[in-house]
Amino acid sequence: MPSACATLDSPYGHGFHRELGHTMTTLQNRQKTALLVVDAQIAVVERAHQRDAVVANVLTLVEKARRERIPVVWVQHSDERLRSGSDGWRIVPELTPGNAEVLVEKHYGDSFEATILETVLSGLGVGRLVVAGAQTDACIRSTIHGAFVRGYDVTLVSDAHTTDDRTAWGAPPPGQVIAHTNLYWTYEAAPGRKANTVETLNVDFATTA
């Protein structure tokens, strides 16, 4: 029997309803979109599920954003295990941030927490984010939720994020972690904001959020 809060529209029962193709962000005068690439770093993705395919999809997104003059913002994590300036801390060699593209350094899962990200996005007039990178069940989830509660429309690129195999610690296999994240983010809802997922080849920076 379906749960009391389930609906025919959504397995999560949010009364899912969204009109795609226009901005709903609660952030005033911030109608622009940015591509946010989270933790595409050597050590972060070296053992990640379908690593090469995901990095290739991120590259496709970056190149498309640049062609369309969409801001690309890079996030780079460091902590006690991933030292800033180390080889593993660097962005993967397939991806090279442009000279004019902002790189945000962070120390927590949520890319907004104790960083300059909000200041950067506000200055760019951005109220919609297209998100890709790693790791799905850590910094990706923290960041998409962090953006959403701060008023952003958030599109998660379904085949452009990944994570490690953590089954030894009781987690599901990485493919299932990614699939579940894509599923629930498709149906995420809140007043005045939109969340959705889209594959790399279907990303339209004008209408994805």
ABEGO torsion letter per residue (X at the ends): XBBAABBAABAAGAGBBBBBGBBABABBGBABBBBBBBGBBAAAAAABBGAAAAAAAAAAAAAAAAAAGBBBBBBBBBBAABBBGBAAABBBAABBBBAABBBBBBABABAABGBAAAAAAAAAGBABBBBBEOBAABAAAAAAAAAAAAGBBBBBBAAABBBBBAAAAGBBBAAAAAAAAAAAAAABBBBGBBBBBBBAAABBAAAAX
